[in-house]
Amino acid sequence: MEEIPVKVAVRIRPLLPKEILHNQQVCVRVVPNTQQVIMGKDRAFTFDFVFGQKSLQNELYVTCIKPLVLSLIEGYNVTVFAYGQTGSGKTYTIGGGHVGEC
């Protein structure tokens, strides 16, 4: 059976202005120098890539998406699956703000 490599990236978005206004708190934090996040007080999860609240869209695009686009151009099959709330920036993140460019 052929091995299918899957990599998972997570990006923690900063709080929205209205969330700050309502005094809401971030419930997920990045463990420094690791690919782990902590949810709540003690639930740790490890991913292939972790991007914190201060990460830029372009950083995620260059690290995760652009290599796949280049592989696609070379003839490899690739898939990018973005999951998240409506309006959270999935399309912008996948395109890196440069949709149509590599």
Secondary structure by P-SEA (a helix, b strand, c coil): cbbbbbbbbbbbbcccaaaaaaccccccccccccccccccccbbbbccccccccccaaaaaacccaaaaaaaaabbbbbbbbbccccccaaaaaaccccccc
